[in-house]
Amino acid sequence: MKKVALVFVLAVFVPSLVLAWLAVRSLRDQQFLLERQQSLLYQGVSDGLARDVQAALTEQQRLFAESAGNLVRERDPLDVARDFDNLLRRQWPLARVGFAVTLTGEILSPSLTARPEARLFCADNGRFLTNRESAEVYLNPKIVGNTAPLPGSSLASPEPSSDFLGRLGWNKMKQTARNVIPQQMAGASQKTGASVDNTEQQFSKVAASEGEFRQLIGEDNDGALARFVDNKLSVLFWCRAARDPQLILGAQLDLPRLERELGVLVQQAAPELRADICVALLDDTGKPVALSNPRFRANWKRPFVATEIGETLPHWEVAVYLVDPTKLTRSADTVKLTLGLLIALLVLAIGVGSWLIVADLNRQLRLARQKTDFVSNVSHELKTPLTSIRMFSELLAEARVTDPAKQRSYLGIITAETARLTRLINNVLDFARIERGEKKYQFESCDLVELARETVETYRPHLEASGFRVVCQFPTAHQIVKADRDALAQVIVNLLSNAEKYSDTRKEVEVRLSSKTASLPSVDLEVLDRGLGVPPGCGEKIFEQFYRAHDSLSSGIQGSGLGLTLARQIARAHDGEVSYSPREGGGSCFTLRLPILPAGPERSA
C-alpha cells in the first residue's frame, strides 16, 4: 500500500500541483498578454491606415504629375511655366501655390507681384528653389536616383554614391524625439526591460537631410519633399517638364484641404472596432486633424499605439486611443478570475479524484484481504465438519460402535455437520448469484409468524444440544407478508447461527416478533443473544461482504463473513431491512423488518 501511494503521489499528484503552480504564476501576466494582443490588433489598424495615407499621397502625387503633364503637352513649356500657378490651381484643387523653376536657378512662376499666398511662398522658398541656400528637408533616400531621366536630359543617371549622399547631408541625419509616446510600447518596455523598444518609441524614424534643391532632386523625374519654415510644414510635389527636362514644375500642397481628404480615410478606418477605439490623424505638433469619433477627447500625446506616416508628412502619425482605458484592465481581471477559478476547480477535481482513487484503492486492498480471509475461513469451515463426518461415518461403517445410543448420537452429529455444510455452501452460492444479478425469488403471501416458528423449531434441537436456552415470543395474530419463504428462512437461520457462534458464557437466544403501526405498517423479527456483541464502530461494517468483526482464525469463531451480507440483501429485495443494535445488559439484537400486506381478500384468506 505504501509503495502504491508513493507511486501515485510521484506520478500524478506532485506533477498536478506543479502544473497548477505554473498556471497560477501565469495569471500575473494575463494583463500583459491581453495588452500585447490588443497592441498587435490595434497596431495593425494604425499601420494599415498609415499605408492608406501614404497611398493617398502617392496618388495625389501621380495626379499632380498628370495635371502638369497635360498642361505642357500641347503648349510651349515656357508659356505654361510663366502662368503655372493659375493654370495648376484650376486643374488640380489640392495645389495651394504652383511654381516653375529652372535648374539654372530662375523662378518663372509665381510672380512676385501675384496674390499674397504666392508672394509668401516666394519669400519662404525662393532662395532654396534657386539653389542659393541649403535647406533642411525630409526626403526618402531610397528613391534618389532610381528613376531614369527623360529623353534629352543632360543629367547622367548613375546610382548615387556614398560621397554624393554625404554631400546631400545624409551622414548628418540625427534622431529627433517623437511628438507622441505610445503607452503600449512604453508599458511593454517596462515589463520586458527592453531598452531597444524604449528607444524606438521615443525617437522618430524619419530624419531631415540638408542640401540645395538641385542636389536633392538629383536625377529623378518627380518626387516630393517636405520642409519646415517658421515651424510650419510645407509639402512640395515636383516633376520635370516632359518637353524640357531643365524645367521643374511643382506645387505646394494645400494642407487644410489635404487634411479634409485624409479625414475621409480616418472616418472609414476599422468600423468594427469603433466601440473600442478612436483613430486619429495627428499633425507634426501632436494635435488631431482628423478623428474617427469627433466627440472623443484624450491626452493626444499618449496614444495606445501609433504609426508614423513617413517623410512626405514628417512627424505626422496615425494614433489609436482606447475609448475606455479601464476596459482592458477589467477584461484582464475577468480573465484572471476565470482562469483562477478554473485552476482552482481543476486542482479541486484532482484532489477529489486523488482522494477517490486512494479510497477505492484502500477498499480494493481491504476487499482483497477479506477475500483471502474468506478463502481461509471457508477452507477451515469445510475442513472441520468434513473431518467430523468422515471420522464418525468410518466408526459406524467399520462397526466399531455397537451401542445403539452412541450410534444415534454419531448419526445426529453427521446430520448436523451436513446441515452446517449445506448452509455454508448455500450462502456462498446465493452470494455469487446475487453478485451476478441471477438470484430469483418466488414471492407469495405467507405468515411470518408461522414461518419464524417453523424455522426456529427446526433449528432448536441443534441449539439445545449446544447448551442454549431458546425463548420465543410470537403474537397470536397472523402477520402476512409477501416474500420468498426459503429466502426468509435463510435469513432467520443466519441470524440464529450468528447468535450461536458469537455466544459467551450465557448461552441464551431469544426470538421476538412484533408489529409496528407507523405510516407504513411493518413487522419486526428480532433475534437477541447474550454473546460477545459487536465492537464499537462496526455496526454497519459487519454487513459488508467478507467482513469479520472477530477473526475466525485467531478467535476460533467459525464463519465466512457472508451471513449478514446475504441477510441484508435478501431483506432489501423484500423492501425490508436488517439492522443491528446493542442489547441492554450485553449481547446483540438483530432486527429483520418487513412491510405488512394491506388488509384485503388475500390477507383474510
N, C-alpha and C positions, 0 to 999 in steps of 0.2 A: 504493500500500500504506500509506503513512504517513497519507494522508487517511482511508482506511477504518479504520485503527487508532484515529485520533483521534476519529472519529465514534463508534466503538464504545465507547471509554473514556468520552466525554462523555454518551452516550445510555444506556448500560447499566451499566458498571462503577462509575462515580462515584455515580450515584443509588442503586445497590445498597449501596455502602459507607455512604452517608448514612443509608439506612433501617436498616441493621444497627447503626450507631452510636446512632440514636434508640431502637432496640429494646433495646440494652444499657443505655441510660440509664433506660429504663422498668423494668428489672429492680429498680432500687433502691427503687421504690415498690410492689413487689409485696406486701410485708407490710402496708403501709398500706392498699392496696386490699382485701386479704383481711380485715383488721380492719374496714374500712368495710363490706364486705359482711356479715360476721358481725354487726357492730353493727346494721345495718338489720334483719337477721333476728331477732336476739335482742331488739332494741328493740321489734319488733312483738309478740314474745311478752310482754314486760313491759307494753306498752301495752294489749294485749288482756286480760291478767289484771287490770290496774288498772281497766279498764272493767267487767270481770265483778264485781269487788269493789264498785265504785260501783253497779252494777245490783243486787247483792245488798243493799246498804244501802238503796237506793231501795225494793226490795221489802219489806224489813223495816219501813221507814217506812210503807209502804202497809198492811201487816198490823197495825201499831200503831194507825193511824188507824181501820182497820176494826174492830179489837177495842174501841177506846174508843167508837166509834160504836154498836156493838152493846150496850155497857153502858148507854148513856144513851138508847137508842131507846125502851124500854118502861118506864123508871123515871124518877123525878124526878132531874134532873141534880144537884141539891144533895145528895140522898141518896147518889147514886153517888160524888160528889166526896169526901164525908167518909170513905168506905171504899175509895177508888180504888186505894190501894196494894195491899191484899189482893186486890181483885177483879181487877186487871190482871195481877198475877203468876200467878194461877191460870189466866188465859185466854191470856196471851202470855208464854211462858217466857223470852224474851230480856230482860225487864224486871228490873232489879236493885231499883229503887225506883220506884213510881208516885207522881206528885204532881198536885195540882189547886190552881190559884191563880186568883184573880180579877184583873181588870185594875185594880181599886182597891187591890191590894196585900195581899190576905188569903190565907194558906195554909190550905186546907181539908184537905189530905192531903199528906204523912203527919202523924201526930200526934207531938208532942214526947215523948210517953210510949210511943211504939211501939218496935219492935225496934231494936237498935243501928245497923243499916245505915241505917234511916230517920232516926234522930237525927243520925247523922253527915252524911247528905245535907242535913238542915235547917241544920246548923251551917255547912256549906260553901256552900250556895246560897240560904239563906233571905233574906238581905238583897238579893241580886241579883234573886231572883224577885219580891220585894215592892217593887221599884223604889226601894229606899233607898240603893243604891250602883251605880255603874257598874262594869262588868267588861270585861275584855279577852276577846273571844270570836272564834271563827272562823266566819264566815258568808259564804255566796256572795252578793255584791251583785246578781247577775243575776236572782235570784228574788224580790228585795224588791219588793213592790207589784205583782207580776204576777198574783196570784190574786184573783179577785173576792170581796168579802165575802159572808158568808152573809146570807140574808134576815133582816131585823130588826136587823142590826148598825147601831150608831150611828156607826161609823167611816166616814169618807169614803174614796174609792178613787182619788184622783188618782195619776198617776205620780210617783215620788219625785223631788224637785228636788235640784239640787246643794247647796242650803243644807241640805236635810234630811239628805242623805248626809254633809255636812260635820259636822252635829251628831252623827251616829252615829259619827263618828271615821274615816270612810274616807280623809279627807285626812291623817290622822295615821298611815296604814299605813307600816310600814317593813319593809325586807327583812331576813330572818333567814337565817343560814347553814344549809345542809342538813346532815343527820346523816351522809350518805354523799357520796363523791366518785367518780362513775363513772370507771373507768380509761380507757375508750374515748374519752369526751369530752375528758378531760384530755390523752390522747395525741394526739387529733385537733387540739386547740388548739395543742399544742406543734409539731406538724408543719406546720399551716397558718398558724400565727401569728395565729389569730383570737381576739382578746380577748373578743369577744361570747360565743362559745361557752364560754370560761373563766368568764365572769361567770354565765352561765345555769346552769352545772353547780355553781357554788359556792353560789348563793343559792336559797332556796325560792321557789316560785311562789305559795304560799298565805301570806296575811298576816292578822294579827289586827286587828280593829276594836274600838273601845271605846264602850259605851253602856249604858243601862238596859234591862231585859228588855222593857218595853213598847215602848220605842223600836225595839229590834231586831226584834221580831216584826212591827211595823207593821200592815199590813192583811191579811197572809197568813192563810189558813185552817189551814195546817200547815207544818211545817218542821223543821229540825234545826240545832243549833248545838253547838259544842264549846268547852270552856274547860279551862284547866289550873289546878288547885287543889293547892297544895303540890307542884308539878311532876308531878302525876298527872292524866292525861287523863280528862275526864268528858264523855260524849256524851249530849246530851239530845234526844229527839224530843218534839214537842208538836203539838197540834191544838186547834181551837176546838170546844166542845160544840155540836152541831148545833141543839139547842133553846135554848141560852143562849150567844150569841157572846161574852158578857163573861166566860165561864168557860173557862179554859185547862187542858186535861188534858195531862199529859206523862209521860215515863218516862226514867229514867237507865238506859242500856244496861249489861248485864252483860258487860263486856269479855272476861273469860275464856271465857264461852260463845260470844261473837261470834267470838273467835279460833278456837275449835274448828270453828265452821261455815265460816269463811273458809278454814280449813286444808284442807277438802274440795276447794275450788276450786283451791288451790295443788297438791294432790296430783294433780289431773286436768290440770294445765297441761302442754302440749307433750310428750305421752308419746313422740313420735317422736324428740325431742331429748334424752331423759333421759340417754343415754350421754354426751352432750357438756356439758350444762349442769345446774345446780341452781337452781331458782326458790325464792326466799324472800320471805316477807312480814315486813317489818321494822317495829317499833313506833317511837314517837317518840324512843326512846333509841338507835335503830340496832341493836337486838337482834332476832334472828329469833323470831317467834311461830309460824311455820309453814314447813315445808320440803318440797319435792318429794322430796328424798332425806334422810331423817332422820339418816343417818350422815355426811353431808357436813359438813366444817368448813373455815372460811376466815376471812380478815380481812373481817368484815362491813362495815367502813367503806369498803372498796374493791371494790365490785362491778364487773362488766364494763359493764353498763348498768343503769339504774334509772329508775322512773317513780313520781312522787308520786300518791297516791290522790286527794287533794283536801281540801276544808275539813271534810268530815264526820269524817275521821280525819286531822287535821293532822299533818304531818311523818311520816306512815306512808308507806312506799314498797314497791313491788314491785321486787325486785332480782334480777338474773340473774348467776350466777357460773359461771365455766368450771371444769368438773371437772378438766381437765388444761390449765393455762395454757400449758404449753410446746407443746401440740399445734398451736396456731395458728402459732407460730414455726417448728415443724418443717414444717408444711404450706407456709408461705411459702418456706422454704428449698428444699423439694421442687419447688415451682412455679418458683422462680428457677433451680434446677439444670436442670429440664426445659426451661424456655424458653431458658436459656443454651445447653444442648446443641442445642436445635432451631435457635437462631440461628446457632450455630457450624456446624451441619450445612448450613443454608441458605447461609451465606457460603461454606463449602467447595464446595457444589454450584455456586454462582455462579462461584467461582474456577475450578473444574474445567471447568464449561460454557464459561466465557470462554476458558480455555486451549484447549479442544477446538474452539471456533469459530475462534479465531485460527489454530490449527494447520490446520484444514480450509481456512480462507481462504488461508493460505500455500500449502497443497497445490494448491488450485484455481488460484491465481495462477501457481504453478510449472507446473502442468499446461497452463494456457493459454499460457504462454511456450513450453513444449515443443511444444504443438500448432502454434504459429506457426513454431517452428524446423522442425517436421516438414514443414509445407507448403513451407517454403523449401528444405529438403533434398530432398524428393521432386521438387519442381519442377526443382531443379538436376540430380538424378539422371536424371530423364526427359529433360531437355534435352540432356545430354551424349551418351547413346547415340543418341538420335534424330538429333542432328547428324551423328554418325559414319555412321549408317545412310544418311541422306539423301545425304551427300557421296559415299560410296563407291558407292552404288547409282546416283547420277547419272553418276559416271565410267564405270561399267560400261554404263549404258543409252545413253550417248552415244558408246560405243566409243572413248573416249579412251585406254584402256589395251589394248594389243594383246599384251603379254607374258603368256603363259599362267600363269607363276609368280605374277605380280602379281595376275592375275585371281583365282587360287585364294586368294592372301593376303587380297585385299579381301573375297571371299566368306566367308572364315573370320572376318574381323573383323565382318562383318554378322551372321553366325550367333552369334558370342559376345555381341555387343551385344543381339541379340534375346533370347538366353537371359537376359542380365542384366535386361532389361526385364521378361521373364516372371517372374523371381524376385521382382523388386520389386513387381509387380502382385499376384502370388500372396500375398506377405507381407501386403500391405495388405488384400486380400480375406479372407485367413484370419483376420487380426486382427479385422476387422469381424464375421465370423461368430462368432468366439469371444466377443467382447464381447456379442453378441446371444444367445448360447447356441444358435446354429444349426449349430455345427461338428459334423459327424458323422464317426465313424471306422469303418473296416471292419477289425475285429480278426480276425487269423488267426495261426496259428503260422508263424513264419518264423525263418530262421537269421540272426542278427545279423552273424555273420562274413561270410557271403555278401553280405548287404545292404550292409555297410560297404565291402567290396571293390568291388562294382559301382559304388557312388556315388563312391568315391574315383577309380576308374579313369575314370569318366565326366568327372570334374572335373579329372583330372590334366593333359590337354593344355592346358587354359586356364592352369593354374598354371605348367607348364613353359614355356609361351610367354611368361609374365611373368617368367621367370628364377628360379622357385622349384625347390628340390630337395625332392621328396616321398618320405618314408620311411614304410613301412607295416610294422607288427609285428602279425600276426594269428595266433592259435592254429590248430592243425590240427583240433582238435575242434570240433564244432558247438555253438553257443550258441543254444538255441531260446528265443525269447521270443514272447509273444502281443502283436501290435502291428499297426498300420496301416503298411504298407511305405512308402507315399508320404509319410506324415507323418514317419516316422523319417528317410527320405531327405532331407526338407526340413530337419530339424534338423541333419543332418550337413553339408548344403550350406551352411547359415547359419553353422555354426562354421568351415568351410573359408573361406567368404567373409570372415569377420571376420579370420581369420589372414592372408589376403591383403591386406586393406585396411589393417590396422594393423601391417604389417611394417616393419622398419627396414632397415638395410644388409645384415643377414644374412637372406637370403630362404630360409627353411627351414621346412617344415611336416612334422610327424611325427604319424602316426595309430597309436595303440596300442589293443589290445583285450585285456582280461584278465578272468578270473572271480574272484569273491570267495566264499569259503566261510564265511560267518558264520551267525548264527541264521536269516537269510533269504538264501538264495543269490541272488547278483546278478552282473551282468556290467557292466564299466566300459569305455566307449568314450572315450578321451582324444584330444583334438586339441591339439597343442603347437606353439608358434611361438617365434621369437626376435624378436618385434616390440617395440612401444613399451610393452606391458603396460598395466595399469590403475592410475590414480593411487591412492594410499593413501586408505582410507575409502570408496572407490566400488565395492568388491567386490560389494555387493548392489544398489546403485543402478543398475548397468548393466543389471539385469534389469527395471527399471521401464519402462513404456511411454514412448516418445519420448525417453528419457534418452540423452544422448550424453556420454561422458567426454571426448571430443575433438570440439569443434565443427567440423562439416564445412566451414562457410563460411570459418572463419579458419584451420583447419589443412589444408584441401584434401582431407580424408579423406571419401570419399563414404559415404552411409548414411542410413537413415530412422529409426533408433532403435527398430525393431520386431523385428529378427532374434533377439536374445537373449530378448526377451519372449515371442515365439512359441515359441522352443525350450523354454523352461521350462514354458510352458502345455501344450505337446504332451507333454513328458516327464511332467508330473504327471497328465495324462489317462491315461497308461500306467502309473500308480502308480510312476513313477520321479522323477528329479530331474536338473537341470543345475546345476552349481556351477562356481565359478571359484577358482583358486589360482595364486599367482605361481610361475613356473618358476625353478628354480635356474640361475643364470648369465644371467638376463634373459629376458623374454618372459612368455607366459601359458600356462596349462593349463586347458582347459575339459573337464569330465568329464560324460558322459551315463551315468547309472546306471539300469539297468532290472532288474526281477526276472526270474529264470530260471524257466521252467516246470518243475514237478517231473517226475521220470522217470516214463514211462508209455508206453502204446502210441502216443500221438500224437507224443511226442518221438522214440521209436525210429523211427517212420516217417519 
